[in-house]
Amino acid sequence: MKDTGYEGPILEIENLSISFFTRLREIPAVMDFSCRVFPGEAMGLVGESGCGKSTVALGVMQDLGVNGRIVGGSIKFKGRDLNAMSPAELRKIRGSEIAMIYQEPMASLNPAMRVGQQLMEVPMIHEGVSEAEARRRALEVVGDVKLPDPERILRAYPHQLSGGQQQRIVIAMALMSKPSLLILDEPTTALDVTVEAAVVDLVKDLGTKYGTSMLFISHNLGLVLETCDRLCVMYSGEAVETGSIEDVFDKMRHPYTQALFRSIPLPGADKNAKPLIAIPGNFPLPHERPPGCNFGPRCEYFEAGRCDAGEIPMDLVEGDERHRTRCLRHEEIDWSMIPLGKDATQKTEPGDVILRMDDLKKYYEVAPNALFGRGARKVVKANESLSFEARESETLAIVGESGCGKSTFAKVLMGLETATSGTITLDNRSLGDVAIEKRDTKTVADVQMVFQNPFDTLNPSMTVGRQIMRALEVFRIGTSDADRRERMLTLLDLVKLPRAFAERMPRQLSGGQKQRVGIARAFAGGARVVVADEPVSALDVSVQAAVTDLLMELQREQKTTLLFISHDLSIVRYLSDRVLVMYLGHVVELGTTDQVFSPPYHPYTEALLSAVPIADTRVKKKHIVLEGEIPSAMDPPPGCPFQTRCRWKSEVPGNLCETVMPPIKTTAPGHQIKCHLTDDQMAGMEPVITLAAE
């Protein structure tokens, strides 16, 4: 870190207010926001989309665009007011003393420049160092971010790297000038959970090595717990609670913080016994904020005439240094009474097997030079020997990293692709070799999908009601338009959307509301099997609880089989009955949720569980970071597909893991693991996640 002899806060934000100005009105994005980051400290900034987290970061970078303006308060960096600096002074600081890592790594990389040139630019421009010195530093920092073969990486173009590698290069670029302050804006959202764990580890290590202070923006409380020393919770443009991680997690003093924790699946939550509690109501738009407390209309402790009487200041919480809350009633509320879940629901018993997959294989042929088609053709083995059964009313989760074949299998099931070999049967009807255009209407209606991104699945020029009615027409449900309209309104009731939404356009809906429309459309034809492909990963945590609750309710009512594709093992543990773990096209573990989440594990499952960030200070986790990238499905390793990254490989005698495909072992009734480890070795495995005694 650059030694300037400055000993106060690296970053000091006092009563900051930022507005965006449109032709119609001023839109206040951030109001009366204060926080301080001290040398070597990591401050987490959490809250839902639209709460102003990124606006604060852009304010620090003085990069608010033509419409944004700081209308009150100050931002001081090492005691100097950034707002009073000239453009030349800001240029000197940005990228050198203050660096920012964005959510999407490719937005920060020039696709036409080699990685080495982009890294070397930073110290050459900011510090005027020689090309040789810049190259030496680039090699060092690429090694620091744990990328293999730094020389090759420096010669590569960004598109030749994976998403995780690109994000590491962006982190390396930010660290090239050893900044005093590093701002990370959702840096791991687009990454797999195993890559995320490695990147978070890396950020912590580098923060310690370089003495860098950090402002870590995230909506993932588990990630903030693992990365930060302090935390600031934001809601609708304001800081509502701030304090050390232990203060805010274990002695929360704001109803919104409490509501956030109730809506995320922590250990102990159960979809039947202790369901999550979604935050009621909707997030207020910036120009429609209520008087007094912004959270008032959604707060169970709201007191009319008091909570809405005027502006509410941040108040120091007794007994905790630097722990503050924006709640008038924080001393009156009994914070020990935090129910984990609402009323228990009846557990549904799975019925008969309705979907069966036997030895499914899906291969793609590609030319090594796809543009000109020269040379020998290669085969991508996307799915290899997939076998499982799914029962009526059951939730089967399918988990694994990107590229493991989850979506390929879903496409084959939907009929968007046909299987290379093997069979898929639904109620004794063969599906695997029947493309969607050749499927009868009933089969199409019986197998439906809820997609990851609700924004891309709705027609922007058609009303919500018309889109659901169109699905009913395709499924040949109803005899007339009036009949279908009535059924459409019933479906809106089912997904808990007001009937008036039938006349709205998709752009008038929030992300959670759009996803509900997608779910209504999927269930319109009385689907027997619904494939939910990461259905809540694009949604805020508070909306996730409501959408998962809705899926469970619909499943109970309609006895639907739900195939839940996800990489978020917290939500998988909460709502699935059985779990199937995939790696490089293979099923490596299959069992009930309790079986998969407790030892014995497949070594890959063990690493996945260790990588999941859990927002609970009582949780102790075994630390396992996967080294290396997932091998290519075009050139899979010999023997066990996981052997190139497995920490247990040395326990297996000889080179069995590298030469022989492991057998499928049954460790308990219904629990299968594809591994060479002996029964005794598996029996000796320790739990990855343990909960400290209260």
N, C-alpha and C positions, 0 to 999 in steps of 0.2 A: 504494500500500500504506500502511496506517496506520503512521505512524512512532512506535514506542513506545520507540525507543532500544535495543531488545533485540538483542544481537548473536550470541547462541548459536543452537543449533538451533531452528527454528520448531516442529518436532515431534520429540520424543524418546521412543521406546518402549523400555522396559527390561524384559527377561525377562517379557513379558506372557503370562498364561495366562487363557483364557476358557472357561467351561464352560456347557453348557445342562443344566438339571435337569428330568428327566421323573419320572413316578411310579415308574418302574422303576429308573432309575440316573442317575448323573451322566455326561454325555457331554462329554469334553474336546474342544473344537473348535480351540483354539489353545494351543500350549504353548511356553514359553520363547522367545517371539518378541521380537527386538530390531531396531530400525532407527532411523536419524536422518535428518531432512530439513532441510537448511540453507536460509537465505534465498535465494530465486530458483532453487532446485534442483528438478528434476523426478525423482521416484523411481518406478520401475516396479515393480509387484508382480505376478508371473506364477506360474502353476501351474494344475493341472487343477481341474475342478469339485469342490467339497467339500474343497479343501485349506485353506480358512480365510481366503482373501483378503478377501471381503466382510465376514466377521466382524471382522477387524482394523479395517476402515473403520467399521463400526457401533460398535465399541468406542471409536474416536476420537470419534465423534459422541455417545457415551454413549446409544445407542439400541438396546439389546440385548433389549428386550421384557421380559415378566414372567419368562421362564424363563432368560434369559441373565445371567451374572454374571462380573465380573472376579475371579478367584480367586487371582491372583498378579501381581506386577510392577506397573509404573506407566506411565501415558501422560501426558507433560508437553507442554503447549502454551506456548511462550515461557517455559519454566521453571516454569509452574504446573501442579500435578497436577490433571488434569480429574476424576479419580475423587473428589477431596476437595471439589469445588465443589458449591454448593447449586443446586437447580433454577433459581433466579432468575439466578444467575451464568452457568449454562450457556445459558439462553435468550438472554442478552445476547451471548454469543459465537457461538452457532449461527446460521448464516445471515448473520452480520455478519462475524466474523473467520474462521470456518471454514465453508465452503460445500461442498455435495455435489451432484454431478450423477449421476443414476441411469441405469441401462441403458435403461429404457422411458420416453421423455419424457412420455407422457400420464399416467403415474403422478404426475408432479410438477406438472401443470397442472390448474386447475379448469375443467371443460368449460362451466360456466355463467357464467364471467367473461371479459370481454374481455382480450386480451393486455396492453394498456396498463395496465389496473387492477392486474393481477397483478404487473407489473414495478414500478409506482409504489409498491405496498404495502411493498416491501422497505426502501427508505431512509426512508419515512414512519414505519414501525414501529420500525426499529432506530436511526435517527438523528434522528427527529422533524423532518425537513425539510418545507418547505411543498409543497403540491400542485404549484405551478408549477415549483419546483426539481426535484421528483421526475419530472415530465413531461419537463423539459429533459434530465435524466439518462437517462431511458428512451429518448428519441429518439437520444441520443448512443450509447448502448450497442447499440441495434438497428442503428445504422450500423456500429459496431465489429464486429459479428458478420456483416457483409456481407449484410444482408437488403435487398431492393429496396423502395423506397417506404415508409420507416419510418412515416409517418402512417397509411397504409392498414393496415400490420401491427398498429399499436397499436389500431386500431378492430376488428380481426378477432377471432373466437373461435378457440380452438385447433383445432377440427375443420376449419376453413377453410384450414389450413396443411398442407403435406406433412410427412412424417416428418423429413426433413432440416431443414426450417424450424422444426418443433416443438423439435428438439434444440438448434438455435441459440438459440431463445427461452429454453430452460432454462439454457443457458450464460450468456446475457445476464442472466438473473435471478440466477444465482450470482455474477456479477461486479458487480451493481448497488452493492454496498457495498464493493467493492474488497477482498476478503478476503485475509488473509495466507496462508491455506492452502486449496487447492481439491482436493477428493477426487473423482476421476472413476472410477465403477464401470462398466466395460465400456461407455463412452458411445457407441460406434459399432457395436455388435453388430447392431442392427436396421437399419443403414443400408447403402445401396449403396456399392460400393467407391469410386466417384467422389465421392460425398457424404462418405464417410469421409475421403478424402484432403483435401477442403476443410475439414472440421471439425477434423482433426488440425493442419492448417496454421494454422487460426484459433486453436486452443488454444495453440500455440507462440507465435504473434505476441502474443496477449493476455497470456500469461505474462510475456513480455519487457516489454510496455508497462506492465503494472500491478505488475511485480516479484513476482508471486504464486508461492509454492512449491506444488508439485503432488505428489499421491500418485495415480499412474495405475494402476488395476487392470485387467489384461487377460490373456487366454490367448493373445494374438497377439504372438509375439516380434518380428515385423517391425514392428508398430505401436509397440512399446516402443522398438525401436532408433531409429525416426524421431522419437520424442517425448521420450525421457527422457535424463538425464545418468547416472543410476545405476539399478541393478537389484537386486531381491531375489527369488530363486526360492523358492517355497514347495512343500512336499510334506507332505501328511497332517498339517496343523496346525503344522508347524515351518518356519522359514527354513532352507534347506539350503545356499544359497550367496548371497553378496551382494558387490557391488563396482561399479566403474564399468562402463559398457556395454562398453568395450574389454576390460576384465579378464574379464568373464563370457562374452562372445561369442568372444573369441580365445584366452583362457587359462583355459578352464573347468576347475574343480577338484572337481566333484562328479559321480558317475556318473549321477544323475538329470538334471542339466543336459545332460550328454552324450547321454543316451538321448532327451531331448526334441528335440535338434537332429537326431538320426538319424531321427526319425519325421516330420519336416516336409519338404516338397518344396522344397529349395533349388536354385538353378541348378546343373546338373550331374547331379542325380538323374534316373534314367531307369527306367521301369517294367520294362524288360527287362535292360539292362546293369547298372544300379546301383539295385536296388529299395530302398525304404525299409525300415527295421527297426522293427517295432512293439515297444513295451515289453511283455515277457512278463508274464503274471499279471494280477491285478486290484488296484485301489486299495483299501487296507484300510479297513474301516468304523471310525469313531472309537472304538468300544468293543472293537474286535478288533485293535488295533495290535500288531505283534510286539514282542518284547523287543529292547532295543538300538536299532539303526538301523531306522527305519520303512521305508526303501526296501530293506532287506536281502533279503527274499524275491524281489525282482525284479531284484537287482543281480548283474551277471556277475563282480564283484570280491569278492563276499561271502566272508568267512572265518569259519567256525563257531567258537564259543568266544571270538571276539574282537569281531566286529561285533555280536554279540547278547549280550555280557556285561553291559552296563550302559548308562546314559545317555551319549550322545555330545555333547560340547560343541562350540560353534563355535570353529574354530581359525584363527588368522591365517595367511594364505598368504604365504610368504616373498617379499619383493621388491615386493609391491603394497600400497600404503597403503589401509586400509579394505576389503581383499579378504579375505573369510572363507569357510570351508567347514565343513560338518558331516560330515566324512569322516575316519575314522581312518587310511585308507590313501592319502591324497592325495599323499604324498611318494613312495610306492612305485610308483604306477601310471604307466605310460608314456603320457602324455596325447597324445603326438604320433601314436600309433597309433590314429587314429579312422577306421575304415573307413566309407565313405559308405553302402555298401549290402551286402547279403548276396549269396549266389550268384546269378549271372545266370540268367535264364530264357530259354527259347527264344522268339524273336519269332514271333508268328503272322502269317501273310500273309493280308490280307483276300481273301475269295472273291468270288463273283458278287454283283451288285447285287440285294438282296432288298426294299429299301424305296425307293420313288421318289415324290417330291412335285413336282407340276407346277403352277406359277402358282396356288398355294393362296391363297384370300382368305377371311377370316372377319370379317364385319361384324356389329355388334349395333345394333339400332334402340332408341333410348330417347326418351322424351318429355322436353322441357326441364323440365317440372314432373312428375317421375315419380310424385308422390303423387296428383295430380289429372288428369294426362294432357292438360293444355291446351296449345295452341300447336302449332307445326310440330314434327314428329319429327326428331330428329338421328341421325346415324350415327356409331358408334364403329368406326374402322377398326383392329381389333386385329391382324390379319395382312394384309399387302399383298404379293401376288406372291411367295410363298415357293416357291423351287424348289431341290431338292437330291436327291442319291442317297446311300444308305448301304449298305455291303457287309456280307456275312457276316463275323463275327469282328472287325469294325471298331468302334472307339470314336470317335463323332462328338460333339464338345462343342458345346453351344449356349450362347453367352455374351451378356450384355447387362444393363442396369440393370432395376430393377423397372418394369413398365409397357411393356416393349419387345415383349411378345407371346410370350415363351417358353412360359409356362404355358398360354396359349390354344391354341397350336399342339399342345401335349401333350394337351390335352383333346380336340381334334379327332381326333388320332391314336388316342386311347383309345376314341373313340366317345361320350364324355360330351357333346360338341357335334358338330354336323354343319357341314361347310364351306359357305360362301356360294357359292363357285365354285372351279374347279380340281379336281385329282384327287390322291388318295393311293393308291398300289398296293403291296400286300405279296404277293410271289410271284405277280404278275399278278392278284391279287384286289383289287377296288376297295373302299376303306375310307372315303374322305372323306365320302360321303353316306349312310353306314350307321350309325345310332345303335346304342349298345351292346346295347339290348334286342332288336335285330333281327339281331345278329351270331350266327353259329353258334358252337358250343362251341370248335371248333379255333381260330377267329380270336381269340376272347376269350383263350384260353390262349396264343396266339402273341404277343400284344402285352400286356405286363404293365408295372407301374409300381412303383418303390420311391420312397416319399414322403420329404419333407424331415424331418418330425417323427415319429420312431418311436413317440412316446407316443400320438398321436392315431389311429394306424392299426390298433391291436390292440383286440380286444374285452376289456374289463377283467374280464368275468365268465366267460371261457372259458379253459381251460388252453392253453398253447402248442401242445401236440401236437394238441389238438382243432381249433385254428384252422388248422393246416397240413392236417390231414385233411379239413377242410371245403372247402379249396381243391381238394384232389384229387377230392372228390365232385363239385364244380361242373365240373371239367375232365373228369369221367368217366374217371378213371384208377384202375385196380384193380377187381377183381371182388367183393371183400368187404372188410369192416372190417379183418380181420386183414391182408389184402394191403396195404390203404392204410396201416395202422399201420407195417408193415415199411418201406414207401416213405417214410413220414414220418420214421422213425428214420434212414434213409439220408440224407435231406435235412438233418437235424440234424448228421450226421457231415460232410456237405458244407460246411456253414457253420461248422464247427468249434465246435459247442456240445455239451456233454455230453448223452448220451441221457436222463439223469435230468431234464433241463430240460423234457421232454415233459409232466411232471406239474405244472410250476410255473405260477403265474398271472403275467400281465405285470408286476404291481406288484413282484414279487420279482426282476425283472431290471434290470440297469443300462441306460443309454441305448444303449450299443454292442451289448449283447446283444439288446435289442428290435429294433434295426435289422437284426441278423442273422436274426431270425425273419421280419421283413418281406422280406428278400432270399430266404430259403428259400421263402416263400409265392409270391414272384414267379417263381421258377425251378421251382416244383412241376410245372407243366404242360409243361416243356420249351420255354419261351418262345423265339421266334425274335428278337423285339425287346424289349429292356427299356429303358423310359424311367426314368432315375434323376434325379429332380428334387431337386437340392441334397441328395443323400443323406447327406453327412457334415458339413454346416454346423452341425447341432445337437449335434455330438459333440466331445469333447476331442481335441486334436491327437494324442495317443498312440493313441487309439481310431481316429481317422481313418485312420492308416496301415494298421491291421489290416483295416478295412472296405474300403478301396480295393484292398488286396492280395487280399482275398477276391473282390471283384467281378472283378478281372483273372483270377484263377485259374478262377473259374466260366466266364468268357468263353472262356478257352483250352480248357477241357474240353468245353463245350457249343456252341462256335462261335456264341455269341449276338452279335447286334448291339446295342451299347450306345449309347443317346443320353443323354449326360451333360449335364444342364442345371446351370449354375453361374455364379456371379459371381466365384469365386475362381480367378484366372488362374494361380496357382502350382500348384494341383492339376490344372488343365486342361493345363498344359504337361507335367506329369509323366505323365498317363495317357492323353491323347487322341492319336489318329492324325491326325484332321482337326478343324478348328475352323470353326464358323459364327458370325459376329458379327451380332447383331440390334440394330436401333435403330428405335423407333417403328413396329414391325410389318414393317420391311424387312430383307432380308439385305444388309448393307453390305460384308461381306467373307467370303470362303470360300476355304479352302486347307488344305494340310497344316499340322501344328503348327509345323514349322520355318519355313514360308513366312509364317504369320500373326505369328510372334514376331520376325521380322526385317524390315527395310524392303525394299520400300515398304509403307506401311500406309495403310489408310483413316484419316483424321484422328481418327475416333472410337476406332478400335483403338489408335492412338498414345496417346490420353488414358487409355484403360483400362489400358494397360500401365504408364504412368507412375504410376497411382494404386495399384498393387499393392504393399503393404508386404512387403519381402523381408528375412528375418532373417539377413543376411550382410553383414558390415562391408566386404567386398571389392566389393560391388555399387555402381556409380555409376548414378544414374538421371537422365534429363532431367526437369526439373520442369514439368509441364503440369497446371494445375488448371482444370477445366471451370467456366465461369461460367454462372449461370442454371439453371433447372429444366428437366426434360424437358417438352416441349410436350404438350398433351392430345391423345390419339388421336381425340377428338371434333372437334378443331379444329386439325389438323396444319398446319404452316407451308407456304406454297407453295414449289415448287421442291424442293431437296434437303431431306429431313426433318431433317438435322443442321445446316443453315446458321445457325440461331439461336445455336449454341454453338461454331461452328468457328473455330479460330485461323488456318486457311489461306484463309478466304473472300476476304480482301483480295488474295490472289495470283491470283485468277481474274478476268479482265477483264470489265467491264460488270457487269450484275446477273444473270448466268447462274445462279448458285447460288440466287437468290431467285425465279427464274421457271420454270426448266426442271428436270425430274427428271433426275438424272445417268444416263448410260448405264452398263452393266456392262462393265468393261474386263477383259481377260485379260492379266495382267502376266507370267505364266509358265504353263506347262502345269498346269492344275488350280487356279490361283490367280486369283480374281476379286475386283475392287474396284469398288464403285458410287460413282464420284466424277468431278467435272469437272476435276480437276488433270491437267495434261498428262503424257505419259510422261517427259519430261525433268525436270519438277518432282518426280515420284514417285521417279525414279532418284537425285535429289539428297537424299532423306530420310536422316537419320542415325539410328543405333540408339537406342532409348529406354533399354534396359538394357545396360550393359557390365560386364564382370567385370575388375577390376584384376588385372594380372599378379602371380603369386605372388612 
